[in-house]
Amino acid sequence: MPVRAFVILMLGSIATPALALQPQDTLRDWSAATGADRDRLLQQLEKSSAIAAPRKDVLSCLNDAASMNAHADLAIGDVFRACAKQASEDLI
């Protein structure tokens, strides 16, 4: 009986979908996420941001930051705000 319970537990953990990205997740999570998850979070962050910045510039900045090991533990939301601010300033 314990073996059966273990198998059920293991199958349940495999079938459980991953949680969607959240602003407090790290850039390490951003790097590991699917494009669809990244897009959903980016849309959410854009809606809540008062800064209007070109999406492609913000996305490029996020991806650049995520590729740097030193930035891996930074929160996605914080990096998004910095990237959006930088991108909007570049427009001026």
N, C-alpha and C positions, 0 to 999 in steps of 0.2 A: 503494500500500500504506500509506503513512503516514496518509492521510486515513481509511482504513478503521479503523486502530488508534485514531485520535483519536475517531471516532464510537463505537466500542465502549467506549472509556474514558469518554466523556461519558454514554452510556446507563447504564453501570454506576454512575456517581456519582449519577444521578437515581434509580435503582431501589434504592439502598442506604437502608435505613430509618435514621431518626435514632436516636441513642443515647438511652437512657432518662435521665431526670434523676437526678443523684447529689447527696448532701448537700453536696459541695464545690463544686457548680455555683453560679452567682451568681443573685441575684434577677432579673437581666436574662434569664437562661435560664428562670427560673420564669415570667416574664411572657410569654415566647414559646412556652412549652410548651402542649400540649393538656391539657384537663381530666383525661383518663385518665392522662397522665403525672404530673400534679400529684398525683392521688389515689394512685397507686402509691407515689410518694415519701413522701407524707404517711403512708400506712400503714406504710411501712418505718421512718420516723422515730418514729412512735408506738410501734411494737413495741420499739424500742431505747431509748426514753426511760423514765426512772424517774418522771417527772412525769406525773400524771394530770390532764389539763385538757380542758375541753369542746372537741371538734373544731371546731365552728363558730366559736368564739372564736379559736382558734389560726389557722384558715384566714383569718379576717377580718384578723387581725393581719399574717399573711404577705402577703396581697393589698395591705393598706394600705402596708406597708413597700416592696413591689415597685413601687408606684405613685410612689414618691419617687425622683427622679433621684439624689439624694445617696446613696441606699442601693443603687443598682444593682449595685455590685461586691461587696456583702457575700455571704458564703456562705449558702446556703439553710439548711444544718444549724445554723449559728450563730444565725440569725434565728429558726429554729424553736424552739431551746432558750430564747431570750429570750422569745418569744411564749408558749410553754407555761408558763414560770415566771410571767409576768405574769398569764396567764389563771387559773392555779391560785391565785395570791395574791388575785385578785379574788373568788374563791369564799369566802374566809375572812371 
